[in-house]
Amino acid sequence: MRARTALLLAAAVPLTVTAAAVALKTGAWELTASRHAIRLHPKPRPGCPDCKGEGGWWSEGPYPGGEMCWCWDRPVPTLRLLPVRAPWPDEPPF
């Protein structure tokens, strides 16, 4: 029974990682992991009809500047792992 459970677990981990990689690639997300958090950053959608996958465009006129496309403007989901502590917690703030 334990060997079967271990074998199923060993097969499930690579399958889960592959499924997550495919979902991130098709959904235009980028995964960033650190000690303190796991974040999903949005990327421009490749099939966007407005920006054509570039994420934005430069505006014309007297004050030119870059504008971000609507397909890139999404919230960044964050999963916090470890609390960030102050380096010197016993010192006064000022």
C-alpha positions in Angstrom: 0.0 0.0 0.0 2.8 2.5 0.8 4.6 1.7 -2.4 1.5 2.4 -4.4 1.0 5.7 -2.6 4.6 6.7 -3.1 4.4 5.9 -6.8 1.2 7.9 -7.3 2.7 10.8 -5.5 5.9 10.6 -7.6 3.8 10.6 -10.7 1.5 13.4 -9.6 4.2 16.0 -8.9 5.7 16.2 -12.4 2.2 16.2 -13.9 1.1 19.1 -11.6 4.2 21.1 -12.5 3.6 20.5 -16.2 0.0 21.5 -16.0 0.9 24.7 -14.0 3.5 25.6 -16.7 1.0 25.2 -19.5 -1.7 27.2 -17.6 0.8 30.0 -17.0 1.9 30.1 -20.6 -1.6 30.1 -22.1 -2.9 32.6 -19.5 -0.1 35.1 -20.0 1.2 35.0 -16.5 4.8 35.0 -15.1 5.5 33.2 -11.8 8.0 34.7 -9.4 9.0 33.0 -6.2 11.1 34.2 -3.3 11.5 33.4 0.4 8.8 35.8 1.3 6.1 35.4 -1.4 4.9 33.8 -4.6 3.6 36.2 -7.1 1.9 35.9 -10.5 2.7 38.9 -12.7 0.5 39.5 -15.7 2.1 39.6 -19.2 0.5 41.1 -22.3 -1.8 38.7 -24.0 -0.4 37.6 -27.4 -3.8 37.6 -29.1 -4.9 41.0 -28.0 -6.4 42.9 -31.0 -5.5 46.4 -29.6 -1.7 46.0 -28.8 -1.0 42.8 -30.7 0.9 41.3 -27.8 3.2 44.2 -27.2 1.5 45.4 -24.0 0.9 49.0 -25.0 1.7 51.8 -27.5 3.2 55.2 -27.7 0.7 58.1 -27.9 1.0 60.9 -30.4 0.6 64.6 -29.8 2.5 67.4 -28.0 3.2 65.3 -24.9 4.0 61.8 -26.2 4.2 59.0 -23.7 3.5 55.3 -23.4 0.1 53.9 -22.6 -0.5 50.4 -21.2 -3.1 48.2 -22.9 -6.1 46.9 -21.0 -5.0 43.3 -21.4 -1.9 43.9 -19.2 -3.6 45.9 -16.5 -4.6 43.0 -14.1 -4.1 42.6 -10.4 -1.0 40.7 -9.1 -2.0 37.8 -6.9 0.4 37.3 -4.1 0.8 34.4 -1.6 2.9 35.5 1.4 5.1 32.8 2.9 7.3 34.3 5.6 6.8 37.5 7.4 9.3 40.2 6.6 10.9 41.3 9.9 12.6 44.5 10.7 16.4 44.0 10.9 16.7 45.7 14.3 13.3 45.2 16.1 14.5 46.5 19.5 15.6 50.0 18.3 13.2 53.0 18.3 11.8 54.0 14.8 13.4 57.5 14.9 
